[in-house]
Amino acid sequence: MLLEIITPDKRIFEDEVNSVILPGIDGFFGVLKDHAPMISALKKGLVKVTDKSSAHHQFEIEGGVVEVLKNRIIVLAE
């Protein structure tokens, strides 16, 4: 799956990933390959990413929105 994390200033991450854990407004949720399409609001917290080489990355966000569609995840973060 392709993950993009975009802030108003710049794109902070773009790569193929195995999984993503996001801070939804009702709690954390994960996204794996072939996830159902969705759009969700995000709250302040950590976006946790496992990339294709099984390396782990974390990005702190102040909130935002995520769209999941056809194995592409776009996070518009504050």
N, CA, C and O atoms as CSV, one atom per row, in Angstrom:
chain,resi,resn,atom,element,x,y,z
A,1,MET,N,N,0.843,-1.171,0.000
A,1,MET,CA,C,0.000,0.000,0.000
A,1,MET,C,C,0.888,1.233,0.000
A,1,MET,O,O,1.992,1.227,0.545
A,2,LEU,N,N,0.395,2.264,-0.608
A,2,LEU,CA,C,1.125,3.525,-0.628
A,2,LEU,C,C,0.573,4.439,0.458
A,2,LEU,O,O,-0.635,4.664,0.536
A,3,LEU,N,N,1.462,4.963,1.295
A,3,LEU,CA,C,1.081,5.916,2.334
A,3,LEU,C,C,1.708,7.257,2.029
A,3,LEU,O,O,2.902,7.350,1.744
A,4,GLU,N,N,0.881,8.310,2.093
A,4,GLU,CA,C,1.370,9.681,1.998
A,4,GLU,C,C,0.892,10.423,3.232
A,4,GLU,O,O,-0.288,10.374,3.579
A,5,ILE,N,N,1.813,11.112,3.893
A,5,ILE,CA,C,1.459,11.988,5.009
A,5,ILE,C,C,1.835,13.399,4.578
A,5,ILE,O,O,3.001,13.700,4.322
A,6,ILE,N,N,0.824,14.254,4.504
A,6,ILE,CA,C,1.008,15.598,3.969
A,6,ILE,C,C,0.574,16.621,5.015
A,6,ILE,O,O,-0.500,16.502,5.605
A,7,THR,N,N,1.421,17.629,5.238
A,7,THR,CA,C,1.080,18.751,6.121
A,7,THR,C,C,0.855,19.973,5.231
A,7,THR,O,O,1.134,19.920,4.033
A,8,PRO,N,N,0.356,21.072,5.799
A,8,PRO,CA,C,0.197,22.281,4.984
A,8,PRO,C,C,1.521,22.775,4.381
A,8,PRO,O,O,1.515,23.452,3.353
A,9,ASP,N,N,2.639,22.446,5.007
A,9,ASP,CA,C,3.944,22.915,4.556
A,9,ASP,C,C,4.642,22.003,3.562
A,9,ASP,O,O,5.305,22.470,2.635
A,10,LYS,N,N,4.487,20.677,3.763
A,10,LYS,CA,C,5.246,19.746,2.917
A,10,LYS,C,C,4.733,18.327,3.066
A,10,LYS,O,O,3.934,18.035,3.956
A,11,ARG,N,N,5.192,17.456,2.199
A,11,ARG,CA,C,4.931,16.016,2.303
A,11,ARG,C,C,6.014,15.461,3.226
A,11,ARG,O,O,7.201,15.584,2.926
A,12,ILE,N,N,5.618,14.852,4.345
A,12,ILE,CA,C,6.622,14.372,5.291
A,12,ILE,C,C,6.925,12.881,5.150
A,12,ILE,O,O,7.920,12.395,5.686
A,13,PHE,N,N,6.055,12.146,4.418
A,13,PHE,CA,C,6.329,10.723,4.213
A,13,PHE,C,C,5.591,10.268,2.959
A,13,PHE,O,O,4.443,10.646,2.728
A,14,GLU,N,N,6.265,9.453,2.155
A,14,GLU,CA,C,5.626,8.809,1.001
A,14,GLU,C,C,6.408,7.541,0.703
A,14,GLU,O,O,7.567,7.594,0.294
A,15,ASP,N,N,5.756,6.393,0.914
A,15,ASP,CA,C,6.437,5.123,0.681
A,15,ASP,C,C,5.415,3.992,0.727
A,15,ASP,O,O,4.284,4.179,1.175
A,16,GLU,N,N,5.828,2.827,0.260
A,16,GLU,CA,C,5.027,1.618,0.381
A,16,GLU,C,C,5.144,1.103,1.812
A,16,GLU,O,O,6.237,1.079,2.379
A,17,VAL,N,N,4.023,0.692,2.393
A,17,VAL,CA,C,4.008,0.244,3.784
A,17,VAL,C,C,3.215,-1.047,3.913
A,17,VAL,O,O,2.420,-1.401,3.042
A,18,ASN,N,N,3.453,-1.747,5.031
A,18,ASN,CA,C,2.692,-2.950,5.359
A,18,ASN,C,C,1.498,-2.645,6.241
A,18,ASN,O,O,0.447,-3.270,6.102
A,19,SER,N,N,1.651,-1.673,7.163
A,19,SER,CA,C,0.555,-1.334,8.070
A,19,SER,C,C,0.713,0.085,8.597
A,19,SER,O,O,1.808,0.647,8.626
A,20,VAL,N,N,-0.436,0.650,9.018
A,20,VAL,CA,C,-0.467,1.989,9.594
A,20,VAL,C,C,-1.443,1.964,10.757
A,20,VAL,O,O,-2.533,1.404,10.643
A,21,ILE,N,N,-1.059,2.566,11.876
A,21,ILE,CA,C,-1.957,2.752,13.011
A,21,ILE,C,C,-2.154,4.253,13.168
A,21,ILE,O,O,-1.192,5.018,13.241
A,22,LEU,N,N,-3.432,4.660,13.219
A,22,LEU,CA,C,-3.789,6.078,13.208
A,22,LEU,C,C,-4.600,6.458,14.446
A,22,LEU,O,O,-5.354,5.636,14.968
A,23,PRO,N,N,-4.447,7.710,14.925
A,23,PRO,CA,C,-5.201,8.164,16.103
A,23,PRO,C,C,-6.567,8.743,15.701
A,23,PRO,O,O,-6.701,9.954,15.531
A,24,GLY,N,N,-7.563,7.888,15.553
A,24,GLY,CA,C,-8.911,8.341,15.217
A,24,GLY,C,C,-9.546,9.089,16.382
A,24,GLY,O,O,-9.090,8.978,17.520
A,25,ILE,N,N,-10.580,9.834,16.103
A,25,ILE,CA,C,-11.208,10.625,17.163
A,25,ILE,C,C,-11.882,9.737,18.215
A,25,ILE,O,O,-12.103,10.178,19.343
A,26,ASP,N,N,-12.210,8.491,17.854
A,26,ASP,CA,C,-12.802,7.549,18.809
A,26,ASP,C,C,-11.816,6.482,19.267
A,26,ASP,O,O,-12.214,5.494,19.883
A,27,GLY,N,N,-10.538,6.673,18.971
A,27,GLY,CA,C,-9.513,5.712,19.362
A,27,GLY,C,C,-8.646,5.325,18.185
A,27,GLY,O,O,-8.942,5.663,17.039
A,28,PHE,N,N,-7.575,4.616,18.477
A,28,PHE,CA,C,-6.639,4.196,17.442
A,28,PHE,C,C,-7.258,3.107,16.562
A,28,PHE,O,O,-8.054,2.296,17.035
A,29,PHE,N,N,-6.885,3.098,15.278
A,29,PHE,CA,C,-7.312,2.035,14.376
A,29,PHE,C,C,-6.194,1.745,13.383
A,29,PHE,O,O,-5.361,2.604,13.093
A,30,GLY,N,N,-6.194,0.531,12.872
A,30,GLY,CA,C,-5.152,0.106,11.946
A,30,GLY,C,C,-5.675,-0.055,10.537
A,30,GLY,O,O,-6.863,-0.285,10.314
A,31,VAL,N,N,-4.759,0.070,9.591
A,31,VAL,CA,C,-5.077,-0.132,8.181
A,31,VAL,C,C,-4.055,-1.111,7.616
A,31,VAL,O,O,-2.846,-0.917,7.739
A,32,LEU,N,N,-4.576,-2.172,6.992
A,32,LEU,CA,C,-3.747,-3.171,6.324
A,32,LEU,C,C,-4.131,-3.228,4.850
A,32,LEU,O,O,-5.097,-2.593,4.428
A,33,LYS,N,N,-3.378,-3.985,4.077
A,33,LYS,CA,C,-3.643,-4.127,2.641
A,33,LYS,C,C,-5.092,-4.556,2.407
A,33,LYS,O,O,-5.637,-5.368,3.155
A,34,ASP,N,N,-5.704,-4.002,1.365
A,34,ASP,CA,C,-7.078,-4.301,0.952
A,34,ASP,C,C,-8.132,-3.856,1.963
A,34,ASP,O,O,-9.221,-4.427,2.016
A,35,HIS,N,N,-7.814,-2.842,2.764
A,35,HIS,CA,C,-8.778,-2.284,3.717
A,35,HIS,C,C,-9.952,-1.687,2.948
A,35,HIS,O,O,-9.789,-1.197,1.830
A,36,ALA,N,N,-11.114,-1.730,3.545
A,36,ALA,CA,C,-12.303,-1.129,2.930
A,36,ALA,C,C,-12.104,0.380,2.781
A,36,ALA,O,O,-11.422,0.993,3.603
A,37,PRO,N,N,-12.685,0.984,1.753
A,37,PRO,CA,C,-12.579,2.436,1.588
A,37,PRO,C,C,-13.159,3.168,2.792
A,37,PRO,O,O,-14.181,2.761,3.345
A,38,MET,N,N,-12.500,4.247,3.192
A,38,MET,CA,C,-12.997,5.017,4.331
A,38,MET,C,C,-12.377,6.399,4.360
A,38,MET,O,O,-11.324,6.644,3.772
A,39,ILE,N,N,-13.060,7.298,5.060
A,39,ILE,CA,C,-12.536,8.617,5.388
A,39,ILE,C,C,-12.812,8.799,6.872
A,39,ILE,O,O,-13.907,8.496,7.345
A,40,SER,N,N,-11.810,9.300,7.616
A,40,SER,CA,C,-11.971,9.466,9.057
A,40,SER,C,C,-11.235,10.707,9.544
A,40,SER,O,O,-10.190,11.079,9.010
A,41,ALA,N,N,-11.799,11.335,10.562
A,41,ALA,CA,C,-11.115,12.444,11.230
A,41,ALA,C,C,-10.073,11.866,12.182
A,41,ALA,O,O,-10.257,10.785,12.742
A,42,LEU,N,N,-8.986,12.597,12.356
A,42,LEU,CA,C,-7.903,12.180,13.244
A,42,LEU,C,C,-7.716,13.214,14.342
A,42,LEU,O,O,-7.945,14.406,14.137
A,43,LYS,N,N,-7.295,12.737,15.518
A,43,LYS,CA,C,-6.990,13.648,16.615
A,43,LYS,C,C,-5.480,13.689,16.828
A,43,LYS,O,O,-4.724,12.993,16.151
A,44,LYS,N,N,-5.064,14.504,17.765
A,44,LYS,CA,C,-3.646,14.614,18.102
A,44,LYS,C,C,-3.126,13.255,18.574
A,44,LYS,O,O,-3.764,12.581,19.382
A,45,GLY,N,N,-1.963,12.866,18.058
A,45,GLY,CA,C,-1.379,11.596,18.465
A,45,GLY,C,C,-0.311,11.149,17.488
A,45,GLY,O,O,0.152,11.914,16.641
A,46,LEU,N,N,0.068,9.885,17.630
A,46,LEU,CA,C,1.125,9.315,16.790
A,46,LEU,C,C,0.546,8.473,15.668
A,46,LEU,O,O,-0.368,7.675,15.878
A,47,VAL,N,N,1.092,8.662,14.470
A,47,VAL,CA,C,0.836,7.768,13.342
A,47,VAL,C,C,1.998,6.785,13.342
A,47,VAL,O,O,3.155,7.181,13.206
A,48,LYS,N,N,1.686,5.499,13.496
A,48,LYS,CA,C,2.716,4.462,13.558
A,48,LYS,C,C,2.698,3.663,12.269
A,48,LYS,O,O,1.661,3.148,11.852
A,49,VAL,N,N,3.865,3.569,11.643
A,49,VAL,CA,C,3.983,2.977,10.312
A,49,VAL,C,C,4.989,1.829,10.347
A,49,VAL,O,O,6.054,1.946,10.953
A,50,THR,N,N,4.646,0.723,9.696
A,50,THR,CA,C,5.596,-0.355,9.438
A,50,THR,C,C,5.781,-0.416,7.932
A,50,THR,O,O,4.834,-0.692,7.195
A,51,ASP,N,N,7.008,-0.158,7.473
A,51,ASP,CA,C,7.250,-0.120,6.031
A,51,ASP,C,C,7.520,-1.517,5.484
A,51,ASP,O,O,7.508,-2.497,6.229
A,52,LYS,N,N,7.761,-1.601,4.189
A,52,LYS,CA,C,7.948,-2.896,3.519
A,52,LYS,C,C,9.147,-3.680,4.029
A,52,LYS,O,O,9.171,-4.907,3.926
A,53,SER,N,N,10.149,-2.984,4.582
A,53,SER,CA,C,11.318,-3.675,5.132
A,53,SER,C,C,11.146,-3.979,6.619
A,53,SER,O,O,12.105,-4.360,7.290
A,54,SER,N,N,9.920,-3.810,7.138
A,54,SER,CA,C,9.560,-4.038,8.544
A,54,SER,C,C,10.173,-3.024,9.499
A,54,SER,O,O,10.182,-3.248,10.709
A,55,ALA,N,N,10.683,-1.916,8.980
A,55,ALA,CA,C,11.162,-0.823,9.837
A,55,ALA,C,C,9.952,-0.042,10.345
A,55,ALA,O,O,8.939,0.082,9.657
A,56,HIS,N,N,10.082,0.483,11.567
A,56,HIS,CA,C,8.991,1.227,12.193
A,56,HIS,C,C,9.292,2.724,12.173
A,56,HIS,O,O,10.422,3.150,12.411
A,57,HIS,N,N,8.262,3.507,11.884
A,57,HIS,CA,C,8.366,4.964,11.869
A,57,HIS,C,C,7.199,5.521,12.668
A,57,HIS,O,O,6.130,4.914,12.719
A,58,GLN,N,N,7.406,6.689,13.299
A,58,GLN,CA,C,6.341,7.369,14.019
A,58,GLN,C,C,6.346,8.838,13.642
A,58,GLN,O,O,7.399,9.461,13.503
A,59,PHE,N,N,5.136,9.383,13.478
A,59,PHE,CA,C,4.977,10.785,13.155
A,59,PHE,C,C,3.923,11.368,14.082
A,59,PHE,O,O,2.821,10.829,14.184
A,60,GLU,N,N,4.248,12.456,14.755
A,60,GLU,CA,C,3.279,13.098,15.637
A,60,GLU,C,C,2.465,14.095,14.828
A,60,GLU,O,O,3.012,14.922,14.099
A,61,ILE,N,N,1.139,14.002,14.973
A,61,ILE,CA,C,0.258,14.937,14.277
A,61,ILE,C,C,-0.624,15.650,15.299
A,61,ILE,O,O,-0.821,15.163,16.413
A,62,GLU,N,N,-1.146,16.795,14.910
A,62,GLU,CA,C,-2.042,17.581,15.767
A,62,GLU,C,C,-3.503,17.316,15.431
A,62,GLU,O,O,-4.394,17.878,16.068
A,63,GLY,N,N,-3.758,16.481,14.454
A,63,GLY,CA,C,-5.108,16.181,13.986
A,63,GLY,C,C,-5.090,16.143,12.475
A,63,GLY,O,O,-4.046,16.335,11.853
A,64,GLY,N,N,-6.252,15.894,11.883
A,64,GLY,CA,C,-6.338,15.883,10.433
A,64,GLY,C,C,-7.405,14.939,9.932
A,64,GLY,O,O,-8.386,14.656,10.620
A,65,VAL,N,N,-7.193,14.453,8.709
A,65,VAL,CA,C,-8.146,13.569,8.037
A,65,VAL,C,C,-7.352,12.497,7.295
A,65,VAL,O,O,-6.263,12.760,6.785
A,66,VAL,N,N,-7.907,11.287,7.239
A,66,VAL,CA,C,-7.287,10.215,6.466
A,66,VAL,C,C,-8.306,9.680,5.463
A,66,VAL,O,O,-9.493,9.552,5.765
A,67,GLU,N,N,-7.811,9.368,4.254
A,67,GLU,CA,C,-8.622,8.698,3.249
A,67,GLU,C,C,-7.912,7.395,2.885
A,67,GLU,O,O,-6.712,7.386,2.610
A,68,VAL,N,N,-8.663,6.302,2.887
A,68,VAL,CA,C,-8.153,4.993,2.480
A,68,VAL,C,C,-8.962,4.562,1.262
A,68,VAL,O,O,-10.187,4.456,1.334
A,69,LEU,N,N,-8.281,4.313,0.143
A,69,LEU,CA,C,-8.980,3.929,-1.071
A,69,LEU,C,C,-8.032,3.160,-1.987
A,69,LEU,O,O,-6.985,3.677,-2.377
A,70,LYS,N,N,-8.398,1.933,-2.326
A,70,LYS,CA,C,-7.643,1.102,-3.276
A,70,LYS,C,C,-6.162,1.003,-2.907
A,70,LYS,O,O,-5.290,1.267,-3.735
A,71,ASN,N,N,-5.889,0.624,-1.667
A,71,ASN,CA,C,-4.522,0.431,-1.165
A,71,ASN,C,C,-3.669,1.692,-1.244
A,71,ASN,O,O,-2.450,1.622,-1.407
A,72,ARG,N,N,-4.323,2.846,-1.128
A,72,ARG,CA,C,-3.619,4.118,-1.034
A,72,ARG,C,C,-4.182,4.854,0.168
A,72,ARG,O,O,-5.395,5.015,0.299
A,73,ILE,N,N,-3.286,5.301,1.048
A,73,ILE,CA,C,-3.674,5.994,2.273
A,73,ILE,C,C,-3.106,7.401,2.192
A,73,ILE,O,O,-1.900,7.587,2.032
A,74,ILE,N,N,-3.982,8.386,2.305
A,74,ILE,CA,C,-3.540,9.768,2.306
A,74,ILE,C,C,-3.941,10.390,3.641
A,74,ILE,O,O,-5.120,10.444,3.989
A,75,VAL,N,N,-2.932,10.858,4.382
A,75,VAL,CA,C,-3.159,11.548,5.651
A,75,VAL,C,C,-2.903,13.029,5.425
A,75,VAL,O,O,-1.790,13.426,5.078
A,76,LEU,N,N,-3.927,13.844,5.620
A,76,LEU,CA,C,-3.774,15.293,5.589
A,76,LEU,C,C,-3.699,15.731,7.040
A,76,LEU,O,O,-4.712,15.798,7.735
A,77,ALA,N,N,-2.482,16.032,7.491
A,77,ALA,CA,C,-2.220,16.257,8.908
A,77,ALA,C,C,-1.982,17.735,9.214
A,77,ALA,O,O,-1.505,18.502,8.378
A,78,GLU,N,N,-2.328,18.094,10.427
A,78,GLU,CA,C,-2.044,19.449,10.919
A,78,GLU,C,C,-0.728,19.432,11.653
A,78,GLU,O,O,-0.287,20.466,12.154
